[in-house]
Amino acid sequence: MSDHNASLTRRDALQCLAFGGAGTLFVLSGGVLTPVDLAAAADHDTVSAGKPLFVQISDTHIGFSKDANPDVAATLRLTIERVNALSASPALVLHTGDITHLSKAAEFEAAAELLKGLRVSELHTVPGEHDLADATVSEYFTRFGKASGNRGYYSFDHQGVHFVGLINVLDFQPGGLGTLGDDQIAWLESDLQGRSPSTPIVAFAHMPLWTVYQPWGWGTADAEAALVHLRRFGSVTIVNGHIHQIVQKIEGNITFHTARSTAYPQPAPGDGAGPGPLKVSADQLVKVLGLTSARIVRHPQAVSLTDSSLA
Amino acid sequence: MKAPTAYRALAATALCYALTFSGSRGHASELPTATVTTIELKTFMFSPSSVTIPVGTTVVWKNRDAEPHTVASVEGRFRSGALDENETFTFTFDSPGTYRYVCSIHPQMIGTVIVVPAHQ
């Protein structure tokens, strides 16, 4: 049974890479959060493999209007339509940051208005560096900081799964990688203390918690100090955004997964002078934007993920 | 009788100023004297990445990239908001010292401003 689930997970992962599309649905399956292509999830029996757990959207970049996508509000609306159209919709949406492009009040207000269109009961967010770029670093916290007591990190439980929101975009060190910081890591350790190893864990942050590409700062310098507290759990799923493309890695019981943006793609690691908006033709754009859906399977307890494009 | 003494003192002071002035002019070609310095943010780099300026100099950072950048002091001395393409941030350095800064959106971008006393 667990073999079956494991092969499903691998197949889904390959599927999501093949589609290279817009969204990912996460399914908790046999202890592993498995990404499933959203389009496949809509009409495929993967939906029957577990209960919907959450949908992840990321990097909406409201306020961006350059060539790579002159209408990021339209692609976010399309994403929201896809989420609302899921036959079995999850209760949670996780937004893994870069809600806005320039941290402007008007951008946050426009984003909040658009996100109200989601027909889910809970929206949980972590900030991206584009959300903390105002001079006083206050616009994000004013609107979304309550859940975390204005620290940026927090945890909650849902359907027997423990969710941890982390912030790795506040304390940048010169040289590039994101940082969690000692206070947050100490908090994480105490937050996880006493929890059963059989509790599935979903951690979400903006920047990858593994080094995807160091020269572009695509990683978290002190991720290892956090991971040591997560390894004893049987199913750990860590989702993030930031790099606007799907990359997945499985290391022991930990699945790392980065989601697509709903706004614009970025180049593959190391392809070109640096990261940034990548212009593709209009008909290609919806194929490289998307969301991720997660489902949970009970026996054994696991999460599986599905990526779906907006095409 | 006091007036001439006062005049002499004034004249001496004037001479002193004149000497000082010509002295500092003598260094003018070697010391940085600009009161405004511009640093461009281009292709994910601060250009120039290091500048040496006299106290009182105003630095203007201008973003030439299509991507937004920020100018954020590592020691928390100054911090711009997000600078979109062609937007600028200005800061005047009133104390000597070495100021390191990064773009908080792309912290692989690192810059340094070295502020030296005006007259050395």
Interface residues (C-beta under 8 A of the other chain):
Chain A: K66 H101 L102 S103 K104 E129 H130 L132 A133 D134 A135 V137 F172 Q173 P174 G175 G176 L177 P215 W216 G217 A273 G274 P275 G276 P277
Chain B: T43 F44 D65 A66 E67 P68 T70 V74 R79 S80 G81 A82 D84 R100 V102 S104 I105 H106 P107 Q108 I110
